[in-house]
Amino acid sequence: SSKKCRHCGKINHELKLHMRKWKCPNCNKINHRDINASINILNEGIRIISSE
Ligand SMILES: [Zn+2]
């Protein structure tokens, strides 16, 4: 989930594991790996809750 851009939702398959932050090739915004992963997990949780 850390490969997913939190700005536009694009998945960056070229992202390396050691990269702590990366620039999205789609929207050109900077994603911080750890923060990004947390937000994606949070969004996933919200989606699960709201679908019940
Ligand atoms: Zn993006």
mmCIF file of the protein (N, C-alpha, C, O) and its ligand, coordinates in Angstrom:
data_MODEL
# 
_entry.id   MODEL 
# 
loop_
_entity.id 
_entity.type 
_entity.pdbx_number_of_molecules 
1 polymer     1 
2 non-polymer 1 
# 
_entity_poly.entity_id                      1 
_entity_poly.type                           'polypeptide(L)' 
_entity_poly.nstd_linkage                   no 
_entity_poly.nstd_monomer                   no 
_entity_poly.pdbx_seq_one_letter_code       SSKKCRHCGKINHELKLHMRKWKCPNCNKINHRDINASINILNEGIRIISSE 
_entity_poly.pdbx_seq_one_letter_code_can   SSKKCRHCGKINHELKLHMRKWKCPNCNKINHRDINASINILNEGIRIISSE 
_entity_poly.pdbx_strand_id                 A 
# 
loop_
_entity_poly_seq.entity_id 
_entity_poly_seq.num 
_entity_poly_seq.mon_id 
_entity_poly_seq.hetero 
1 1  SER n 
1 2  SER n 
1 3  LYS n 
1 4  LYS n 
1 5  CYS n 
1 6  ARG n 
1 7  HIS n 
1 8  CYS n 
1 9  GLY n 
1 10 LYS n 
1 11 ILE n 
1 12 ASN n 
1 13 HIS n 
1 14 GLU n 
1 15 LEU n 
1 16 LYS n 
1 17 LEU n 
1 18 HIS n 
1 19 MET n 
1 20 ARG n 
1 21 LYS n 
1 22 TRP n 
1 23 LYS n 
1 24 CYS n 
1 25 PRO n 
1 26 ASN n 
1 27 CYS n 
1 28 ASN n 
1 29 LYS n 
1 30 ILE n 
1 31 ASN n 
1 32 HIS n 
1 33 ARG n 
1 34 ASP n 
1 35 ILE n 
1 36 ASN n 
1 37 ALA n 
1 38 SER n 
1 39 ILE n 
1 40 ASN n 
1 41 ILE n 
1 42 LEU n 
1 43 ASN n 
1 44 GLU n 
1 45 GLY n 
1 46 ILE n 
1 47 ARG n 
1 48 ILE n 
1 49 ILE n 
1 50 SER n 
1 51 SER n 
1 52 GLU n 
# 
loop_
_struct_asym.id 
_struct_asym.entity_id 
A 1 
B 2 
# 
loop_
_chem_comp.id 
_chem_comp.type 
_chem_comp.mon_nstd_flag 
ALA 'L-peptide linking' y 
ARG 'L-peptide linking' y 
ASN 'L-peptide linking' y 
ASP 'L-peptide linking' y 
CYS 'L-peptide linking' y 
GLU 'L-peptide linking' y 
GLY 'peptide linking'   y 
HIS 'L-peptide linking' y 
ILE 'L-peptide linking' y 
LEU 'L-peptide linking' y 
LYS 'L-peptide linking' y 
MET 'L-peptide linking' y 
PRO 'L-peptide linking' y 
SER 'L-peptide linking' y 
TRP 'L-peptide linking' y 
ZN  non-polymer         . 
# 
_pdbx_entity_nonpoly.entity_id   2 
_pdbx_entity_nonpoly.name        ? 
_pdbx_entity_nonpoly.comp_id     ZN 
# 
_pdbx_nonpoly_scheme.asym_id         B 
_pdbx_nonpoly_scheme.entity_id       2 
_pdbx_nonpoly_scheme.mon_id          ZN 
_pdbx_nonpoly_scheme.ndb_seq_num     1 
_pdbx_nonpoly_scheme.pdb_seq_num     101 
_pdbx_nonpoly_scheme.auth_seq_num    101 
_pdbx_nonpoly_scheme.pdb_mon_id      ZN 
_pdbx_nonpoly_scheme.auth_mon_id     ZN 
_pdbx_nonpoly_scheme.pdb_strand_id   A 
_pdbx_nonpoly_scheme.pdb_ins_code    . 
# 
loop_
_atom_site.group_PDB 
_atom_site.id 
_atom_site.type_symbol 
_atom_site.label_atom_id 
_atom_site.label_alt_id 
_atom_site.label_comp_id 
_atom_site.label_asym_id 
_atom_site.label_entity_id 
_atom_site.label_seq_id 
_atom_site.pdbx_PDB_ins_code 
_atom_site.Cartn_x 
_atom_site.Cartn_y 
_atom_site.Cartn_z 
_atom_site.occupancy 
_atom_site.B_iso_or_equiv 
_atom_site.pdbx_formal_charge 
_atom_site.auth_seq_id 
_atom_site.auth_comp_id 
_atom_site.auth_asym_id 
_atom_site.auth_atom_id 
_atom_site.pdbx_PDB_model_num 
ATOM   1   N  N  . SER A 1 1  ? 0.820   -1.204 0.000   1.00 0.00 ? 1   SER A N  1 
ATOM   2   C  CA . SER A 1 1  ? 0.000   0.000  0.000   1.00 0.00 ? 1   SER A CA 1 
ATOM   3   C  C  . SER A 1 1  ? 0.861   1.265  0.000   1.00 0.00 ? 1   SER A C  1 
ATOM   4   O  O  . SER A 1 1  ? 0.383   2.346  -0.344  1.00 0.00 ? 1   SER A O  1 
ATOM   5   N  N  . SER A 1 2  ? 2.127   1.125  0.385   1.00 0.00 ? 2   SER A N  1 
ATOM   6   C  CA . SER A 1 2  ? 3.007   2.292  0.415   1.00 0.00 ? 2   SER A CA 1 
ATOM   7   C  C  . SER A 1 2  ? 3.405   2.754  -0.987  1.00 0.00 ? 2   SER A C  1 
ATOM   8   O  O  . SER A 1 2  ? 3.977   3.832  -1.153  1.00 0.00 ? 2   SER A O  1 
ATOM   9   N  N  . LYS A 1 3  ? 3.104   1.946  -1.977  1.00 0.00 ? 3   LYS A N  1 
ATOM   10  C  CA . LYS A 1 3  ? 3.407   2.323  -3.362  1.00 0.00 ? 3   LYS A CA 1 
ATOM   11  C  C  . LYS A 1 3  ? 2.302   3.159  -3.989  1.00 0.00 ? 3   LYS A C  1 
ATOM   12  O  O  . LYS A 1 3  ? 2.439   3.642  -5.113  1.00 0.00 ? 3   LYS A O  1 
ATOM   13  N  N  . LYS A 1 4  ? 1.220   3.325  -3.265  1.00 0.00 ? 4   LYS A N  1 
ATOM   14  C  CA . LYS A 1 4  ? 0.081   4.049  -3.822  1.00 0.00 ? 4   LYS A CA 1 
ATOM   15  C  C  . LYS A 1 4  ? 0.169   5.534  -3.469  1.00 0.00 ? 4   LYS A C  1 
ATOM   16  O  O  . LYS A 1 4  ? 0.360   5.900  -2.309  1.00 0.00 ? 4   LYS A O  1 
ATOM   17  N  N  . CYS A 1 5  ? 0.027   6.376  -4.483  1.00 0.00 ? 5   CYS A N  1 
ATOM   18  C  CA . CYS A 1 5  ? 0.052   7.821  -4.264  1.00 0.00 ? 5   CYS A CA 1 
ATOM   19  C  C  . CYS A 1 5  ? -1.207  8.254  -3.514  1.00 0.00 ? 5   CYS A C  1 
ATOM   20  O  O  . CYS A 1 5  ? -2.328  7.925  -3.902  1.00 0.00 ? 5   CYS A O  1 
ATOM   21  N  N  . ARG A 1 6  ? -0.989  9.002  -2.427  1.00 0.00 ? 6   ARG A N  1 
ATOM   22  C  CA . ARG A 1 6  ? -2.149  9.411  -1.644  1.00 0.00 ? 6   ARG A CA 1 
ATOM   23  C  C  . ARG A 1 6  ? -2.865  10.606 -2.266  1.00 0.00 ? 6   ARG A C  1 
ATOM   24  O  O  . ARG A 1 6  ? -3.973  10.961 -1.863  1.00 0.00 ? 6   ARG A O  1 
ATOM   25  N  N  . HIS A 1 7  ? -2.225  11.212 -3.241  1.00 0.00 ? 7   HIS A N  1 
ATOM   26  C  CA . HIS A 1 7  ? -2.816  12.389 -3.883  1.00 0.00 ? 7   HIS A CA 1 
ATOM   27  C  C  . HIS A 1 7  ? -3.762  11.999 -5.015  1.00 0.00 ? 7   HIS A C  1 
ATOM   28  O  O  . HIS A 1 7  ? -4.851  12.557 -5.145  1.00 0.00 ? 7   HIS A O  1 
ATOM   29  N  N  . CYS A 1 8  ? -3.339  11.039 -5.827  1.00 0.00 ? 8   CYS A N  1 
ATOM   30  C  CA . CYS A 1 8  ? -4.140  10.708 -7.011  1.00 0.00 ? 8   CYS A CA 1 
ATOM   31  C  C  . CYS A 1 8  ? -4.521  9.229  -7.071  1.00 0.00 ? 8   CYS A C  1 
ATOM   32  O  O  . CYS A 1 8  ? -5.338  8.845  -7.909  1.00 0.00 ? 8   CYS A O  1 
ATOM   33  N  N  . GLY A 1 9  ? -3.944  8.384  -6.193  1.00 0.00 ? 9   GLY A N  1 
ATOM   34  C  CA . GLY A 1 9  ? -4.293  6.970  -6.163  1.00 0.00 ? 9   GLY A CA 1 
ATOM   35  C  C  . GLY A 1 9  ? -3.507  6.097  -7.124  1.00 0.00 ? 9   GLY A C  1 
ATOM   36  O  O  . GLY A 1 9  ? -3.740  4.891  -7.205  1.00 0.00 ? 9   GLY A O  1 
ATOM   37  N  N  . LYS A 1 10 ? -2.577  6.699  -7.853  1.00 0.00 ? 10  LYS A N  1 
ATOM   38  C  CA . LYS A 1 10 ? -1.749  5.957  -8.793  1.00 0.00 ? 10  LYS A CA 1 
ATOM   39  C  C  . LYS A 1 10 ? -0.775  5.046  -8.045  1.00 0.00 ? 10  LYS A C  1 
ATOM   40  O  O  . LYS A 1 10 ? -0.182  5.457  -7.048  1.00 0.00 ? 10  LYS A O  1 
ATOM   41  N  N  . ILE A 1 11 ? -0.611  3.828  -8.517  1.00 0.00 ? 11  ILE A N  1 
ATOM   42  C  CA . ILE A 1 11 ? 0.358   2.908  -7.918  1.00 0.00 ? 11  ILE A CA 1 
ATOM   43  C  C  . ILE A 1 11 ? 1.670   2.999  -8.680  1.00 0.00 ? 11  ILE A C  1 
ATOM   44  O  O  . ILE A 1 11 ? 1.713   2.849  -9.902  1.00 0.00 ? 11  ILE A O  1 
ATOM   45  N  N  . ASN A 1 12 ? 2.748   3.250  -7.926  1.00 0.00 ? 12  ASN A N  1 
ATOM   46  C  CA . ASN A 1 12 ? 4.072   3.390  -8.513  1.00 0.00 ? 12  ASN A CA 1 
ATOM   47  C  C  . ASN A 1 12 ? 4.825   2.065  -8.399  1.00 0.00 ? 12  ASN A C  1 
ATOM   48  O  O  . ASN A 1 12 ? 5.402   1.762  -7.354  1.00 0.00 ? 12  ASN A O  1 
ATOM   49  N  N  . HIS A 1 13 ? 4.817   1.285  -9.465  1.00 0.00 ? 13  HIS A N  1 
ATOM   50  C  CA . HIS A 1 13 ? 5.449   -0.039 -9.435  1.00 0.00 ? 13  HIS A CA 1 
ATOM   51  C  C  . HIS A 1 13 ? 6.966   0.034  -9.447  1.00 0.00 ? 13  HIS A C  1 
ATOM   52  O  O  . HIS A 1 13 ? 7.637   -0.948 -9.131  1.00 0.00 ? 13  HIS A O  1 
ATOM   53  N  N  . GLU A 1 14 ? 7.513   1.186  -9.807  1.00 0.00 ? 14  GLU A N  1 
ATOM   54  C  CA . GLU A 1 14 ? 8.966   1.342  -9.869  1.00 0.00 ? 14  GLU A CA 1 
ATOM   55  C  C  . GLU A 1 14 ? 9.558   1.809  -8.556  1.00 0.00 ? 14  GLU A C  1 
ATOM   56  O  O  . GLU A 1 14 ? 10.770  1.994  -8.447  1.00 0.00 ? 14  GLU A O  1 
ATOM   57  N  N  . LEU A 1 15 ? 8.721   1.998  -7.572  1.00 0.00 ? 15  LEU A N  1 
ATOM   58  C  CA . LEU A 1 15 ? 9.193   2.460  -6.260  1.00 0.00 ? 15  LEU A CA 1 
ATOM   59  C  C  . LEU A 1 15 ? 10.082  1.410  -5.602  1.00 0.00 ? 15  LEU A C  1 
ATOM   60  O  O  . LEU A 1 15 ? 9.732   0.233  -5.516  1.00 0.00 ? 15  LEU A O  1 
ATOM   61  N  N  . LYS A 1 16 ? 11.244  1.875  -5.141  1.00 0.00 ? 16  LYS A N  1 
ATOM   62  C  CA . LYS A 1 16 ? 12.166  0.991  -4.443  1.00 0.00 ? 16  LYS A CA 1 
ATOM   63  C  C  . LYS A 1 16 ? 11.872  1.008  -2.941  1.00 0.00 ? 16  LYS A C  1 
ATOM   64  O  O  . LYS A 1 16 ? 11.423  2.015  -2.393  1.00 0.00 ? 16  LYS A O  1 
ATOM   65  N  N  . LEU A 1 17 ? 12.130  -0.111 -2.298  1.00 0.00 ? 17  LEU A N  1 
ATOM   66  C  CA . LEU A 1 17 ? 11.812  -0.240 -0.877  1.00 0.00 ? 17  LEU A CA 1 
ATOM   67  C  C  . LEU A 1 17 ? 12.604  0.715  0.008   1.00 0.00 ? 17  LEU A C  1 
ATOM   68  O  O  . LEU A 1 17 ? 12.117  1.141  1.055   1.00 0.00 ? 17  LEU A O  1 
ATOM   69  N  N  . HIS A 1 18 ? 13.819  1.052  -0.407  1.00 0.00 ? 18  HIS A N  1 
ATOM   70  C  CA . HIS A 1 18 ? 14.657  1.916  0.434   1.00 0.00 ? 18  HIS A CA 1 
ATOM   71  C  C  . HIS A 1 18 ? 14.279  3.388  0.306   1.00 0.00 ? 18  HIS A C  1 
ATOM   72  O  O  . HIS A 1 18 ? 14.761  4.223  1.071   1.00 0.00 ? 18  HIS A O  1 
ATOM   73  N  N  . MET A 1 19 ? 13.431  3.701  -0.643  1.00 0.00 ? 19  MET A N  1 
ATOM   74  C  CA . MET A 1 19 ? 13.062  5.103  -0.834  1.00 0.00 ? 19  MET A CA 1 
ATOM   75  C  C  . MET A 1 19 ? 12.069  5.539  0.235   1.00 0.00 ? 19  MET A C  1 
ATOM   76  O  O  . MET A 1 19 ? 10.963  5.006  0.319   1.00 0.00 ? 19  MET A O  1 
ATOM   77  N  N  . ARG A 1 20 ? 12.467  6.505  1.047   1.00 0.00 ? 20  ARG A N  1 
ATOM   78  C  CA . ARG A 1 20 ? 11.596  6.980  2.118   1.00 0.00 ? 20  ARG A CA 1 
ATOM   79  C  C  . ARG A 1 20 ? 10.546  7.950  1.590   1.00 0.00 ? 20  ARG A C  1 
ATOM   80  O  O  . ARG A 1 20 ? 9.456   8.076  2.149   1.00 0.00 ? 20  ARG A O  1 
ATOM   81  N  N  . LYS A 1 21 ? 10.891  8.622  0.515   1.00 0.00 ? 21  LYS A N  1 
ATOM   82  C  CA . LYS A 1 21 ? 9.902   9.473  -0.129  1.00 0.00 ? 21  LYS A CA 1 
ATOM   83  C  C  . LYS A 1 21 ? 10.088  9.401  -1.632  1.00 0.00 ? 21  LYS A C  1 
ATOM   84  O  O  . LYS A 1 21 ? 11.191  9.135  -2.111  1.00 0.00 ? 21  LYS A O  1 
ATOM   85  N  N  . TRP A 1 22 ? 9.050   9.628  -2.358  1.00 0.00 ? 22  TRP A N  1 
ATOM   86  C  CA . TRP A 1 22 ? 9.114   9.506  -3.807  1.00 0.00 ? 22  TRP A CA 1 
ATOM   87  C  C  . TRP A 1 22 ? 8.140   10.492 -4.445  1.00 0.00 ? 22  TRP A C  1 
ATOM   88  O  O  . TRP A 1 22 ? 7.148   10.918 -3.853  1.00 0.00 ? 22  TRP A O  1 
ATOM   89  N  N  . LYS A 1 23 ? 8.483   10.827 -5.683  1.00 0.00 ? 23  LYS A N  1 
ATOM   90  C  CA . LYS A 1 23 ? 7.645   11.767 -6.417  1.00 0.00 ? 23  LYS A CA 1 
ATOM   91  C  C  . LYS A 1 23 ? 6.748   10.998 -7.366  1.00 0.00 ? 23  LYS A C  1 
ATOM   92  O  O  . LYS A 1 23 ? 7.218   10.175 -8.151  1.00 0.00 ? 23  LYS A O  1 
ATOM   93  N  N  . CYS A 1 24 ? 5.488   11.264 -7.292  1.00 0.00 ? 24  CYS A N  1 
ATOM   94  C  CA . CYS A 1 24 ? 4.526   10.575 -8.133  1.00 0.00 ? 24  CYS A CA 1 
ATOM   95  C  C  . CYS A 1 24 ? 4.697   10.990 -9.587  1.00 0.00 ? 24  CYS A C  1 
ATOM   96  O  O  . CYS A 1 24 ? 4.683   12.183 -9.891  1.00 0.00 ? 24  CYS A O  1 
ATOM   97  N  N  . PRO A 1 25 ? 4.859   10.023 -10.495 1.00 0.00 ? 25  PRO A N  1 
ATOM   98  C  CA . PRO A 1 25 ? 5.012   10.357 -11.918 1.00 0.00 ? 25  PRO A CA 1 
ATOM   99  C  C  . PRO A 1 25 ? 3.720   10.853 -12.546 1.00 0.00 ? 25  PRO A C  1 
ATOM   100 O  O  . PRO A 1 25 ? 3.733   11.428 -13.635 1.00 0.00 ? 25  PRO A O  1 
ATOM   101 N  N  . ASN A 1 26 ? 2.634   10.637 -11.879 1.00 0.00 ? 26  ASN A N  1 
ATOM   102 C  CA . ASN A 1 26 ? 1.324   11.017 -12.420 1.00 0.00 ? 26  ASN A CA 1 
ATOM   103 C  C  . ASN A 1 26 ? 0.938   12.452 -12.045 1.00 0.00 ? 26  ASN A C  1 
ATOM   104 O  O  . ASN A 1 26 ? 0.525   13.233 -12.903 1.00 0.00 ? 26  ASN A O  1 
ATOM   105 N  N  . CYS A 1 27 ? 1.074   12.792 -10.760 1.00 0.00 ? 27  CYS A N  1 
ATOM   106 C  CA . CYS A 1 27 ? 0.650   14.119 -10.311 1.00 0.00 ? 27  CYS A CA 1 
ATOM   107 C  C  . CYS A 1 27 ? 1.811   14.986 -9.821  1.00 0.00 ? 27  CYS A C  1 
ATOM   108 O  O  . CYS A 1 27 ? 1.615   16.143 -9.448  1.00 0.00 ? 27  CYS A O  1 
ATOM   109 N  N  . ASN A 1 28 ? 3.043   14.407 -9.824  1.00 0.00 ? 28  ASN A N  1 
ATOM   110 C  CA . ASN A 1 28 ? 4.252   15.153 -9.458  1.00 0.00 ? 28  ASN A CA 1 
ATOM   111 C  C  . ASN A 1 28 ? 4.274   15.631 -8.011  1.00 0.00 ? 28  ASN A C  1 
ATOM   112 O  O  . ASN A 1 28 ? 5.003   16.568 -7.683  1.00 0.00 ? 28  ASN A O  1 
ATOM   113 N  N  . LYS A 1 29 ? 3.499   15.012 -7.154  1.00 0.00 ? 29  LYS A N  1 
ATOM   114 C  CA . LYS A 1 29 ? 3.546   15.374 -5.741  1.00 0.00 ? 29  LYS A CA 1 
ATOM   115 C  C  . LYS A 1 29 ? 4.421   14.388 -4.979  1.00 0.00 ? 29  LYS A C  1 
ATOM   116 O  O  . LYS A 1 29 ? 4.558   13.225 -5.359  1.00 0.00 ? 29  LYS A O  1 
ATOM   117 N  N  . ILE A 1 30 ? 5.007   14.882 -3.896  1.00 0.00 ? 30  ILE A N  1 
ATOM   118 C  CA . ILE A 1 30 ? 5.909   14.060 -3.078  1.00 0.00 ? 30  ILE A CA 1 
ATOM   119 C  C  . ILE A 1 30 ? 5.096   13.214 -2.100  1.00 0.00 ? 30  ILE A C  1 
ATOM   120 O  O  . ILE A 1 30 ? 4.206   13.715 -1.412  1.00 0.00 ? 30  ILE A O  1 
ATOM   121 N  N  . ASN A 1 31 ? 5.417   11.936 -2.055  1.00 0.00 ? 31  ASN A N  1 
ATOM   122 C  CA . ASN A 1 31 ? 4.809   11.033 -1.081  1.00 0.00 ? 31  ASN A CA 1 
ATOM   123 C  C  . ASN A 1 31 ? 5.873   10.561 -0.107  1.00 0.00 ? 31  ASN A C  1 
ATOM   124 O  O  . ASN A 1 31 ? 6.947   10.130 -0.525  1.00 0.00 ? 31  ASN A O  1 
ATOM   125 N  N  . HIS A 1 32 ? 5.594   10.636 1.171   1.00 0.00 ? 32  HIS A N  1 
ATOM   126 C  CA . HIS A 1 32 ? 6.476   10.086 2.185   1.00 0.00 ? 32  HIS A CA 1 
ATOM   127 C  C  . HIS A 1 32 ? 5.997   8.680  2.494   1.00 0.00 ? 32  HIS A C  1 
ATOM   128 O  O  . HIS A 1 32 ? 4.833   8.469  2.836   1.00 0.00 ? 32  HIS A O  1 
ATOM   129 N  N  . ARG A 1 33 ? 6.903   7.723  2.371   1.00 0.00 ? 33  ARG A N  1 
ATOM   130 C  CA . ARG A 1 33 ? 6.521   6.314  2.393   1.00 0.00 ? 33  ARG A CA 1 
ATOM   131 C  C  . ARG A 1 33 ? 5.714   5.925  3.625   1.00 0.00 ? 33  ARG A C  1 
ATOM   132 O  O  . ARG A 1 33 ? 4.633   5.347  3.514   1.00 0.00 ? 33  ARG A O  1 
ATOM   133 N  N  . ASP A 1 34 ? 6.248   6.247  4.800   1.00 0.00 ? 34  ASP A N  1 
ATOM   134 C  CA . ASP A 1 34 ? 5.599   5.795  6.031   1.00 0.00 ? 34  ASP A CA 1 
ATOM   135 C  C  . ASP A 1 34 ? 4.252   6.480  6.247   1.00 0.00 ? 34  ASP A C  1 
ATOM   136 O  O  . ASP A 1 34 ? 3.265   5.841  6.613   1.00 0.00 ? 34  ASP A O  1 
ATOM   137 N  N  . ILE A 1 35 ? 4.232   7.786  6.013   1.00 0.00 ? 35  ILE A N  1 
ATOM   138 C  CA . ILE A 1 35 ? 2.982   8.538  6.155   1.00 0.00 ? 35  ILE A CA 1 
ATOM   139 C  C  . ILE A 1 35 ? 1.973   8.046  5.123   1.00 0.00 ? 35  ILE A C  1 
ATOM   140 O  O  . ILE A 1 35 ? 0.795   7.850  5.419   1.00 0.00 ? 35  ILE A O  1 
ATOM   141 N  N  . ASN A 1 36 ? 2.461   7.857  3.925   1.00 0.00 ? 36  ASN A N  1 
ATOM   142 C  CA . ASN A 1 36 ? 1.600   7.418  2.829   1.00 0.00 ? 36  ASN A CA 1 
ATOM   143 C  C  . ASN A 1 36 ? 0.948   6.065  3.128   1.00 0.00 ? 36  ASN A C  1 
ATOM   144 O  O  . ASN A 1 36 ? -0.247  5.874  2.903   1.00 0.00 ? 36  ASN A O  1 
ATOM   145 N  N  . ALA A 1 37 ? 1.753   5.136  3.636   1.00 0.00 ? 37  ALA A N  1 
ATOM   146 C  CA . ALA A 1 37 ? 1.234   3.812  3.975   1.00 0.00 ? 37  ALA A CA 1 
ATOM   147 C  C  . ALA A 1 37 ? 0.165   3.915  5.046   1.00 0.00 ? 37  ALA A C  1 
ATOM   148 O  O  . ALA A 1 37 ? -0.865  3.245  4.971   1.00 0.00 ? 37  ALA A O  1 
ATOM   149 N  N  . SER A 1 38 ? 0.411   4.757  6.045   1.00 0.00 ? 38  SER A N  1 
ATOM   150 C  CA . SER A 1 38 ? -0.551  4.933  7.134   1.00 0.00 ? 38  SER A CA 1 
ATOM   151 C  C  . SER A 1 38 ? -1.872  5.477  6.620   1.00 0.00 ? 38  SER A C  1 
ATOM   152 O  O  . SER A 1 38 ? -2.942  5.011  7.011   1.00 0.00 ? 38  SER A O  1 
ATOM   153 N  N  . ILE A 1 39 ? -1.787  6.455  5.750   1.00 0.00 ? 39  ILE A N  1 
ATOM   154 C  CA . ILE A 1 39 ? -2.998  7.074  5.202   1.00 0.00 ? 39  ILE A CA 1 
ATOM   155 C  C  . ILE A 1 39 ? -3.774  6.084  4.340   1.00 0.00 ? 39  ILE A C  1 
ATOM   156 O  O  . ILE A 1 39 ? -5.003  6.037  4.391   1.00 0.00 ? 39  ILE A O  1 
ATOM   157 N  N  . ASN A 1 40 ? -3.057  5.302  3.555   1.00 0.00 ? 40  ASN A N  1 
ATOM   158 C  CA . ASN A 1 40 ? -3.731  4.308  2.717   1.00 0.00 ? 40  ASN A CA 1 
ATOM   159 C  C  . ASN A 1 40 ? -4.433  3.242  3.559   1.00 0.00 ? 40  ASN A C  1 
ATOM   160 O  O  . ASN A 1 40 ? -5.534  2.803  3.228   1.00 0.00 ? 40  ASN A O  1 
ATOM   161 N  N  . ILE A 1 41 ? -3.791  2.835  4.639   1.00 0.00 ? 41  ILE A N  1 
ATOM   162 C  CA . ILE A 1 41 ? -4.398  1.853  5.546   1.00 0.00 ? 41  ILE A CA 1 
ATOM   163 C  C  . ILE A 1 41 ? -5.636  2.453  6.204   1.00 0.00 ? 41  ILE A C  1 
ATOM   164 O  O  . ILE A 1 41 ? -6.665  1.792  6.348   1.00 0.00 ? 41  ILE A O  1 
ATOM   165 N  N  . LEU A 1 42 ? -5.515  3.714  6.600   1.00 0.00 ? 42  LEU A N  1 
ATOM   166 C  CA . LEU A 1 42 ? -6.640  4.415  7.218   1.00 0.00 ? 42  LEU A CA 1 
ATOM   167 C  C  . LEU A 1 42 ? -7.820  4.517  6.247   1.00 0.00 ? 42  LEU A C  1 
ATOM   168 O  O  . LEU A 1 42 ? -8.969  4.263  6.610   1.00 0.00 ? 42  LEU A O  1 
ATOM   169 N  N  . ASN A 1 43 ? -7.511  4.887  5.024   1.00 0.00 ? 43  ASN A N  1 
ATOM   170 C  CA . ASN A 1 43 ? -8.560  4.994  4.009   1.00 0.00 ? 43  ASN A CA 1 
ATOM   171 C  C  . ASN A 1 43 ? -9.231  3.649  3.759   1.00 0.00 ? 43  ASN A C  1 
ATOM   172 O  O  . ASN A 1 43 ? -10.445 3.575  3.570   1.00 0.00 ? 43  ASN A O  1 
ATOM   173 N  N  . GLU A 1 44 ? -8.435  2.598  3.761   1.00 0.00 ? 44  GLU A N  1 
ATOM   174 C  CA . GLU A 1 44 ? -8.964  1.248  3.574   1.00 0.00 ? 44  GLU A CA 1 
ATOM   175 C  C  . GLU A 1 44 ? -9.929  0.892  4.702   1.00 0.00 ? 44  GLU A C  1 
ATOM   176 O  O  . GLU A 1 44 ? -10.989 0.308  4.477   1.00 0.00 ? 44  GLU A O  1 
ATOM   177 N  N  . GLY A 1 45 ? -9.532  1.261  5.924   1.00 0.00 ? 45  GLY A N  1 
ATOM   178 C  CA . GLY A 1 45 ? -10.377 1.017  7.089   1.00 0.00 ? 45  GLY A CA 1 
ATOM   179 C  C  . GLY A 1 45 ? -11.696 1.768  7.003   1.00 0.00 ? 45  GLY A C  1 
ATOM   180 O  O  . GLY A 1 45 ? -12.755 1.222  7.315   1.00 0.00 ? 45  GLY A O  1 
ATOM   181 N  N  . ILE A 1 46 ? -11.625 3.020  6.580   1.00 0.00 ? 46  ILE A N  1 
ATOM   182 C  CA . ILE A 1 46 ? -12.830 3.836  6.438   1.00 0.00 ? 46  ILE A CA 1 
ATOM   183 C  C  . ILE A 1 46 ? -13.755 3.230  5.379   1.00 0.00 ? 46  ILE A C  1 
ATOM   184 O  O  . ILE A 1 46 ? -14.974 3.202  5.549   1.00 0.00 ? 46  ILE A O  1 
ATOM   185 N  N  . ARG A 1 47 ? -13.166 2.752  4.300   1.00 0.00 ? 47  ARG A N  1 
ATOM   186 C  CA . ARG A 1 47 ? -13.957 2.163  3.221   1.00 0.00 ? 47  ARG A CA 1 
ATOM   187 C  C  . ARG A 1 47 ? -14.692 0.898  3.704   1.00 0.00 ? 47  ARG A C  1 
ATOM   188 O  O  . ARG A 1 47 ? -15.856 0.671  3.375   1.00 0.00 ? 47  ARG A O  1 
ATOM   189 N  N  . ILE A 1 48 ? -13.977 0.089  4.491   1.00 0.00 ? 48  ILE A N  1 
ATOM   190 C  CA . ILE A 1 48 ? -14.575 -1.139 5.019   1.00 0.00 ? 48  ILE A CA 1 
ATOM   191 C  C  . ILE A 1 48 ? -15.732 -0.806 5.965   1.00 0.00 ? 48  ILE A C  1 
ATOM   192 O  O  . ILE A 1 48 ? -16.805 -1.406 5.899   1.00 0.00 ? 48  ILE A O  1 
ATOM   193 N  N  . ILE A 1 49 ? -15.482 0.170  6.847   1.00 0.00 ? 49  ILE A N  1 
ATOM   194 C  CA . ILE A 1 49 ? -16.506 0.570  7.822   1.00 0.00 ? 49  ILE A CA 1 
ATOM   195 C  C  . ILE A 1 49 ? -17.744 1.129  7.111   1.00 0.00 ? 49  ILE A C  1 
ATOM   196 O  O  . ILE A 1 49 ? -18.876 0.776  7.443   1.00 0.00 ? 49  ILE A O  1 
ATOM   197 N  N  . SER A 1 50 ? -17.512 1.998  6.137   1.00 0.00 ? 50  SER A N  1 
ATOM   198 C  CA . SER A 1 50 ? -18.627 2.681  5.477   1.00 0.00 ? 50  SER A CA 1 
ATOM   199 C  C  . SER A 1 50 ? -19.414 1.765  4.535   1.00 0.00 ? 50  SER A C  1 
ATOM   200 O  O  . SER A 1 50 ? -20.520 2.111  4.119   1.00 0.00 ? 50  SER A O  1 
ATOM   201 N  N  . SER A 1 51 ? -18.851 0.601  4.198   1.00 0.00 ? 51  SER A N  1 
ATOM   202 C  CA . SER A 1 51 ? -19.549 -0.311 3.294   1.00 0.00 ? 51  SER A CA 1 
ATOM   203 C  C  . SER A 1 51 ? -20.469 -1.280 4.046   1.00 0.00 ? 51  SER A C  1 
ATOM   204 O  O  . SER A 1 51 ? -21.237 -2.023 3.434   1.00 0.00 ? 51  SER A O  1 
ATOM   205 N  N  . GLU A 1 52 ? -20.381 -1.262 5.361   1.00 0.00 ? 52  GLU A N  1 
ATOM   206 C  CA . GLU A 1 52 ? -21.220 -2.187 6.146   1.00 0.00 ? 52  GLU A CA 1 
ATOM   207 C  C  . GLU A 1 52 ? -22.622 -1.638 6.371   1.00 0.00 ? 52  GLU A C  1 
ATOM   208 O  O  . GLU A 1 52 ? -23.446 -2.292 7.011   1.00 0.00 ? 52  GLU A O  1 
HETATM 209 ZN ZN . ZN  B 2 .  ? -0.043  11.018 -7.601  1.00 0.00 2 101 ZN  A ZN 1 
# 
